[in-house]
Amino acid sequence: MKECDPKSCATCTNKGKGSREEVIRCKLNQIKHKVLVMSGKGGVGKSSVATYLSLALAQKGYQVGLMDIDLHGPSIPKMFGLHGVLNITQEKEIVPHQYSPNLKVVSIESMMEDTDSAIIWRGPLKHGVIQQFIADCKWDQLDFLVIDCPPGTGDEPLSICRIIPEIKAVIVTTPQEVALADVRKSINFCKKMNVEILGLVENMSGLYCPHCNGFIPIFGTGGGERTAERMKVPLLGPLPFEPAVVVGGDRGRPILEDEQESPFKGAVLSFADKILARLPEVKSAADATPAHTVH
């Protein structure tokens, strides 16, 4: 199968042909940047970070896909308020949920009739499903594919790194030492897999009091900065704890779309800008029309 030109994919005669690996490569050639959001342990808000990074990039005018490969605990559809099983085209392609004109979302939960069913799969089956998420999904041309990965360094991140060797990683932690000890393992995983680390983001870094706006370091301070310095990775910034994020996730309405400003919203936009700055080939989308929700 010859190397494909992303600009001619709509009329490509090789579409859907060749080996699974060739189809995956063809699909990936249409996507400029692939970003893996991972963490060393659960409970650090990794899916929230993936959600808000995707939203921020989409609001800046980029075409974004969000792929949830947390197969045992998918939460992305709920955070976006997305319901129903994904549609299939006549060409047997899976159609992602179109959350907004600039943002598409795919999750295993959106492929199941019973969302309460337990996923009891081993490594080879997981690898096949992750391949399907890329090969069989109608992503079309994207500026970014953000991938929400389950915590740890198990089957899913290993599969993604093998399927997408050019992927870059964002690692999520919280300030306390129990999280930082695990995140150092994720950093070493990326180094062993030759995955470029875009940086470390410290989530739930503190709470701004809604009454006096004073800063409360509920989980301590400076842990992310110290770890980034020690492990020689960039620090993409702290994201403060915001109770409204929890409420928005439960309601399926992310707060980044609210008009009211907040320290969290400002921090998320700054976080996205730092990622863009580390990808100099990304053209500015400042003049693009902001995307509006259509779900």
JORA-V835656 format. One record per pair of residues at least 6 apart in sequence whose C-alpha atoms are under 7 Angstrom apart, sorted by sequence separation. I is the first residue (numbers start at 0). J is the second residue. D is the distance in whole Angstrom. If there is no record, write none. Layout:
i=I j=J d=D
i=I j=J d=D
//
This chain:
i=16 j=22 d=7
i=57 j=63 d=6
i=67 j=73 d=7
i=87 j=93 d=5
i=97 j=103 d=5
i=98 j=104 d=7
i=108 j=114 d=6
i=160 j=166 d=7
i=172 j=178 d=6
i=189 j=195 d=7
i=207 j=213 d=5
i=208 j=214 d=6
i=227 j=233 d=6
i=247 j=253 d=5
i=275 j=281 d=7
i=15 j=22 d=6
i=38 j=45 d=7
i=86 j=93 d=6
i=87 j=94 d=6
i=96 j=103 d=6
i=97 j=104 d=7
i=148 j=155 d=7
i=172 j=179 d=6
i=207 j=214 d=5
i=227 j=234 d=6
i=247 j=254 d=6
i=37 j=45 d=7
i=67 j=75 d=7
i=85 j=93 d=7
i=86 j=94 d=5
i=95 j=103 d=6
i=96 j=104 d=5
i=148 j=156 d=6
i=206 j=214 d=6
i=207 j=215 d=6
i=36 j=45 d=7
i=85 j=94 d=6
i=95 j=104 d=5
i=96 j=105 d=6
i=205 j=214 d=7
i=206 j=215 d=5
i=244 j=253 d=7
i=255 j=264 d=6
i=53 j=63 d=7
i=85 j=95 d=6
i=95 j=105 d=5
i=172 j=182 d=6
i=205 j=215 d=6
i=206 j=216 d=6
i=224 j=234 d=6
i=244 j=254 d=6
i=85 j=96 d=7
i=205 j=216 d=4
i=206 j=217 d=7
i=243 j=254 d=7
i=53 j=65 d=7
i=204 j=216 d=7
i=205 j=217 d=5
i=36 j=49 d=6
i=205 j=218 d=7
i=204 j=218 d=7
i=204 j=220 d=7
i=0 j=17 d=7
i=0 j=21 d=7
i=3 j=25 d=6
i=201 j=223 d=5
i=241 j=263 d=6
i=5 j=28 d=6
i=5 j=29 d=5
i=85 j=109 d=6
i=239 j=263 d=6
i=84 j=109 d=5
i=85 j=110 d=6
i=238 j=263 d=6
i=83 j=109 d=6
i=84 j=110 d=5
i=168 j=194 d=7
i=84 j=111 d=6
i=167 j=194 d=6
i=168 j=195 d=6
i=169 j=196 d=6
i=174 j=201 d=7
i=84 j=112 d=7
i=166 j=194 d=6
i=167 j=195 d=5
i=168 j=196 d=5
i=169 j=197 d=6
i=170 j=198 d=6
i=171 j=199 d=6
i=172 j=200 d=6
i=173 j=201 d=5
i=199 j=227 d=7
i=238 j=266 d=6
i=46 j=75 d=7
i=167 j=196 d=6
i=168 j=197 d=6
i=169 j=198 d=5
i=170 j=199 d=5
i=171 j=200 d=5
i=172 j=201 d=5
i=173 j=202 d=5
i=238 j=267 d=7
i=76 j=106 d=7
i=125 j=155 d=7
i=167 j=197 d=6
i=169 j=199 d=6
i=170 j=200 d=6
i=171 j=201 d=6
i=172 j=202 d=6
i=173 j=203 d=6
i=174 j=204 d=6
i=171 j=202 d=7
i=173 j=204 d=6
i=122 j=154 d=6
i=126 j=158 d=6
i=73 j=106 d=7
i=152 j=185 d=6
i=199 j=232 d=7
i=204 j=237 d=6
i=206 j=239 d=6
i=73 j=107 d=7
i=151 j=185 d=7
i=198 j=232 d=6
i=199 j=233 d=6
i=200 j=234 d=6
i=204 j=238 d=6
i=205 j=239 d=5
i=206 j=240 d=5
i=236 j=270 d=6
i=73 j=108 d=6
i=198 j=233 d=5
i=199 j=234 d=5
i=200 j=235 d=5
i=201 j=236 d=6
i=202 j=237 d=6
i=203 j=238 d=6
i=204 j=239 d=5
i=205 j=240 d=5
i=206 j=241 d=7
i=235 j=270 d=6
i=152 j=188 d=7
i=196 j=232 d=7
i=197 j=233 d=7
i=198 j=234 d=5
i=199 j=235 d=6
i=200 j=236 d=5
i=201 j=237 d=5
i=202 j=238 d=5
i=203 j=239 d=5
i=204 j=240 d=6
i=70 j=107 d=6
i=198 j=235 d=6
i=200 j=237 d=6
i=201 j=238 d=6
i=202 j=239 d=6
i=203 j=240 d=4
i=63 j=101 d=6
i=64 j=102 d=6
i=65 j=103 d=6
i=66 j=104 d=6
i=67 j=105 d=6
i=68 j=106 d=7
i=235 j=273 d=6
i=62 j=101 d=5
i=63 j=102 d=5
i=64 j=103 d=5
i=65 j=104 d=5
i=66 j=105 d=5
i=67 j=106 d=5
i=61 j=101 d=6
i=62 j=102 d=6
i=63 j=103 d=6
i=64 j=104 d=6
i=65 j=105 d=6
i=66 j=106 d=6
i=95 j=136 d=7
i=93 j=135 d=6
i=94 j=136 d=6
i=95 j=137 d=7
i=92 j=135 d=5
i=93 j=136 d=4
i=94 j=137 d=5
i=175 j=218 d=6
i=57 j=101 d=5
i=92 j=136 d=5
i=93 j=137 d=6
i=174 j=218 d=6
i=175 j=219 d=6
i=57 j=102 d=6
i=92 j=137 d=6
i=174 j=219 d=6
i=174 j=220 d=6
i=71 j=118 d=6
i=174 j=221 d=7
i=175 j=222 d=6
i=70 j=118 d=7
i=174 j=222 d=5
i=174 j=223 d=6
i=68 j=129 d=7
i=64 j=141 d=7
i=197 j=274 d=7
i=63 j=141 d=6
i=68 j=146 d=7
i=69 j=147 d=7
i=62 j=141 d=5
i=63 j=142 d=6
i=64 j=143 d=6
i=65 j=144 d=6
i=66 j=145 d=6
i=67 j=146 d=6
i=68 j=147 d=6
i=69 j=148 d=5
i=62 j=142 d=5
i=63 j=143 d=5
i=64 j=144 d=5
i=65 j=145 d=5
i=66 j=146 d=5
i=67 j=147 d=5
i=68 j=148 d=5
i=69 j=149 d=5
i=197 j=277 d=7
i=61 j=142 d=6
i=62 j=143 d=7
i=63 j=144 d=6
i=64 j=145 d=6
i=65 j=146 d=6
i=66 j=147 d=6
i=67 j=148 d=7
i=68 j=149 d=7
i=53 j=145 d=7
i=49 j=145 d=7
i=49 j=147 d=6
i=46 j=147 d=6
i=26 j=133 d=7
i=26 j=134 d=6
i=41 j=150 d=5
i=23 j=133 d=6
i=29 j=139 d=6
i=30 j=140 d=6
i=31 j=141 d=6
i=32 j=142 d=6
i=33 j=143 d=6
i=34 j=144 d=6
i=35 j=145 d=6
i=36 j=146 d=6
i=37 j=147 d=7
i=40 j=150 d=5
i=23 j=134 d=5
i=29 j=140 d=5
i=30 j=141 d=5
i=31 j=142 d=5
i=32 j=143 d=5
i=33 j=144 d=5
i=34 j=145 d=5
i=35 j=146 d=5
i=36 j=147 d=5
i=37 j=148 d=5
i=39 j=150 d=6
i=40 j=151 d=6
i=22 j=134 d=6
i=29 j=141 d=6
i=30 j=142 d=6
i=31 j=143 d=6
i=32 j=144 d=6
i=33 j=145 d=6
i=34 j=146 d=6
i=35 j=147 d=6
i=36 j=148 d=6
i=37 j=149 d=7
i=38 j=150 d=5
i=39 j=151 d=5
i=30 j=143 d=6
i=35 j=148 d=7
i=37 j=150 d=6
i=38 j=151 d=6
i=30 j=144 d=7
i=45 j=171 d=6
i=43 j=171 d=7
i=43 j=172 d=6
i=43 j=173 d=6
i=35 j=166 d=7
i=34 j=166 d=6
i=35 j=167 d=6
i=36 j=168 d=6
i=37 j=169 d=6
i=38 j=170 d=5
i=33 j=166 d=5
i=34 j=167 d=5
i=35 j=168 d=5
i=36 j=169 d=5
i=37 j=170 d=5
i=38 j=171 d=5
i=33 j=167 d=6
i=34 j=168 d=6
i=35 j=169 d=6
i=36 j=170 d=6
i=37 j=171 d=6
i=38 j=172 d=6
i=34 j=169 d=7
i=40 j=178 d=6
i=40 j=181 d=6
i=39 j=181 d=4
i=39 j=182 d=4
i=38 j=182 d=6
i=39 j=184 d=7
i=39 j=185 d=5
i=38 j=185 d=7
i=44 j=202 d=7
i=43 j=202 d=7
i=78 j=248 d=4
i=80 j=250 d=7
i=77 j=248 d=7
i=78 j=249 d=6
i=80 j=251 d=4
i=77 j=249 d=7
i=79 j=251 d=4
i=80 j=252 d=6
i=78 j=251 d=5
i=79 j=252 d=6
i=77 j=251 d=6
i=78 j=252 d=7
i=79 j=253 d=7
i=78 j=253 d=7
i=101 j=290 d=6
i=100 j=290 d=6
i=99 j=290 d=7
i=100 j=291 d=7
i=99 j=291 d=6
i=99 j=292 d=4
i=98 j=292 d=6
i=99 j=293 d=5
i=98 j=293 d=6
i=99 j=294 d=7
i=98 j=294 d=5
i=97 j=294 d=7
i=55 j=268 d=6
i=52 j=267 d=7
i=56 j=271 d=7
i=51 j=267 d=7
i=55 j=271 d=6
i=52 j=271 d=6
i=61 j=284 d=7
i=60 j=284 d=5
i=59 j=284 d=6
i=59 j=285 d=7
i=60 j=287 d=5
i=60 j=288 d=6
i=60 j=289 d=6
i=59 j=289 d=6
i=60 j=290 d=7
i=58 j=289 d=5
i=58 j=290 d=5
i=57 j=290 d=7
//
